Amino acid sequence: MTSASGGADMVDWELAVATATRLARSGPEITRGEAREVVAELRRHALEAEEHVRSYTGMRSSSLLEEAATPVLVVDRPGWVRANVAGFRTVTRPLVEKLAARRRDTPGAAVFGSLGEKATGVELGAVLAFLSTKVLGQYETFAPVEPEAAPGPTGEPVAPDSPAALFEQPRQPGRLLLVAPNIVQAERELDVAPHDFRLWVCLHEETHRTQFTAVPWLRDHIQAEVQAFLTETDLDAAALLDRARDAFGGGLPGLGRGDGSAPGTLLEAVQSPAQREILGRLTAVMSLLEGHADVVMDGVGPAVVPSVAEIREKFQRRRDRGATRIDQLLRRLLGMDAKLRQYQDGAVFVRGVVDRVGMADFNRVWTSPNTLPTKEEIHDPAAWVARVIG
């Protein structure tokens, strides 16, 4: 198997998809009829959630064309993997170009690079297999513009009458994905009302879709920051190893130091100063987006989700509890713990601002990149109000 780039890429993407599909645990037991009902209900809830979110936030899509270009798709775990691989290929293009230029100037680099692509493909596949069982939904900011084929687990197109074909295959840019098997598994583990839980999840994910359709500059801003981060990546393996060794003190994060001073993720360990500055801005905006979605889902909830209090209590306990030690280590290495802090910090910021000035003035946060909260302001809502509202 060769990479799509013919050896000029960082990752054998097809191998990553095949590895993730092979390693991912199967979803909950469900009949074909039940699967159809789940998909249909999630579609209905997504449409219903759209108007609830608009009414609560006062945010409206900037154009009908933009809204139509961001469909809500219900996918299975392999579908989620394929969508994310497509997104990774799009967002890592600057880094790939930088790597390709380095290879042209290094004798023998192409041969070793091809081996590296396969190794990285397997590693990425293993990570995606783990994550594919955790994600309930996702707004895919970096989806490719051109439609891609949607191969099944064996690399062949999914047959129209196969179980995998019950779930839509994500193919369009700016798409919102709902991972049906994970939603079903979560509602069963939490022992909550399926109808309520599915609508509650859709409220959160629809808030993300509204954020990007109502704020036309937001996607380009985040993409520019991510690409700037990747462009700053140091391709010198020795330098990266030295940074990681210095950061972790010879141990793995969460294992090597007992004082909590070790970096939370592998990514943090190898960052340059410029990357840390960019990541600070990205952390602030992602905290805003995640916290805003949590506030909206709980704000809308009491009116349309009868058991919202029970769902929130059980879901928060599930977030906090974690799982096995290995699972907890993987979550920290992959930055999932940081994402949970984004929910919490962002929600505190949003509630702090709304309590002070109301939702209409809070929405001034979406005016431009200059009105986004800084990393410091996420922890100090009053400082953002003083700077932006006056």
C-alpha positions, 0 to 999 in steps of 0.5 A, spaced: 500 500 500 502 506 498 500 513 500 496 517 496 502 522 495 506 517 492 511 518 498 511 525 499 506 525 505 507 524 512 502 519 513 500 513 509 493 515 510 489 509 507 493 505 512 491 509 518 484 508 516 485 501 515 488 500 522 483 504 525 477 500 522 481 494 524 482 496 531 476 500 533 471 496 538 465 494 535 459 499 537 453 497 542 449 491 539 443 494 535 438 491 530 438 494 523 431 496 525 433 500 531 439 503 527 434 506 522 430 509 528 436 512 531 439 515 525 432 518 523 431 521 530 438 524 530 436 527 524 429 530 527 433 532 533 438 536 529 433 540 525 429 541 532 435 543 535 437 548 530 431 553 532 432 552 539 439 554 539 438 560 534 432 563 539 436 562 545 443 565 542 440 570 538 445 568 532 443 567 525 447 564 519 450 569 515 447 566 509 442 561 507 448 558 502 453 557 508 447 554 512 446 549 506 453 547 505 454 545 512 449 539 513 448 534 519 450 527 517 449 521 522 455 516 521 458 510 524 465 509 527 469 508 521 465 514 517 468 518 523 475 515 522 474 517 514 472 524 515 477 525 520 483 523 516 480 527 510 480 533 515 487 531 517 490 531 510 487 538 509 489 541 515 496 538 515 498 541 508 503 546 510 507 541 514 507 536 508 510 541 504 515 543 508 517 536 509 517 535 502 522 540 501 526 537 506 526 531 503 528 534 496 535 536 500 536 530 504 539 524 500 536 518 501 530 521 505 525 519 500 526 511 502 526 512 509 520 517 509 516 512 505 517 507 511 516 513 516 509 514 513 507 507 514 509 507 521 505 514 522 499 511 519 499 505 523 500 510 529 495 515 527 490 509 526 491 506 533 489 513 536 483 514 531 481 507 533 481 509 541 478 516 539 472 513 535 469 510 541 469 516 545 466 522 540 459 523 540 459 529 535 463 534 532 463 540 527 468 538 522 472 545 521 477 542 516 473 538 511 476 537 504 472 541 499 472 536 494 468 530 495 472 523 497 470 516 496 467 513 502 470 506 502 468 500 507 472 497 512 476 493 507 477 499 502 471 497 498 465 502 497 460 500 502 454 496 499 447 500 499 444 494 503 450 493 508 449 495 515 454 500 514 450 504 509 445 505 514 449 511 516 451 517 511 458 517 509 461 524 510 463 527 503 461 535 504 465 541 507 463 544 513 460 538 516 457 536 523 457 529 524 453 525 529 456 518 531 450 514 532 453 508 535 457 512 541 451 516 542 447 509 543 452 506 548 453 513 552 445 513 553 445 506 555 451 506 560 448 513 563 441 509 563 438 516 561 432 517 557 434 516 549 429 521 546 432 526 551 439 524 551 439 525 543 436 531 543 441 534 548 447 532 544 444 535 538 443 542 542 451 542 543 453 540 536 448 544 533 451 550 537 457 549 534 454 549 527 451 555 528 457 558 531 461 557 524 455 559 520 453 565 523 460 568 524 463 568 517 470 569 519 471 564 524 473 558 520 478 562 516 481 565 523 482 558 526 484 555 520 490 560 519 492 559 526 492 552 526 496 552 519 501 558 523 502 553 528 504 547 523 508 552 519 512 553 526 513 545 527 521 544 527 522 538 523 529 536 526 528 530 530 534 531 535 531 538 537 524 535 538 527 529 542 531 534 546 525 538 548 521 532 550 526 529 554 527 536 558 519 537 558 518 530 561 524 529 565 525 522 562 518 520 564 512 519 561 506 525 562 502 523 568 507 517 570 514 521 570 513 526 575 508 526 581 508 534 582 503 535 576 509 539 573 510 535 567 506 537 560 499 534 559 500 532 552 506 530 547 504 536 543 506 541 549 512 537 550 515 539 543 512 546 542 517 552 540 516 558 544 512 561 537 507 555 537 506 556 545 503 563 543 499 560 538 496 555 542 495 560 547 490 563 542 487 557 540 486 554 547 482 561 548 477 560 542 476 553 543 474 554 550 470 559 548 466 555 543 466 549 547 463 552 553 458 556 549 455 550 547 455 547 554 451 553 556 447 553 550 445 546 551 443 547 558 440 553 557 435 550 552 435 544 556 429 545 561 424 547 556 425 541 551 429 536 555 425 534 561 430 530 564 436 535 563 438 535 570 439 528 571 442 527 564 447 533 566 449 530 573 450 523 570 454 526 564 458 530 568 460 524 573 462 520 567 466 526 564 470 526 571 470 519 573 475 517 567 476 509 566 482 505 567 489 507 568 491 506 561 485 509 558 486 515 563 494 516 560 491 515 553 486 521 554 492 525 557 497 524 552 492 525 546 489 532 550 482 529 552 483 532 559 485 539 556 479 538 552 475 537 558 478 543 562 476 547 555 468 545 557 469 547 564 473 554 563 469 556 557 462 555 560 465 559 566 467 565 562 460 565 558 456 565 564 460 570 567 459 575 561 452 573 560 450 574 568 454 581 567 451 584 560 446 579 558 446 575 551 446 580 546 452 584 549 456 577 550 455 576 542 459 582 541 465 576 542 463 574 535 465 581 532 472 580 530 478 576 532 480 582 536 473 581 540 475 574 542 477 572 549 485 572 551 487 566 554 487 570 561 480 573 560 477 566 559 479 566 567 477 573 568 470 574 564 470 581 568 476 583 564 473 581 557 467 585 559 471 591 561 476 591 554 470 589 549 464 592 552 467 598 556 
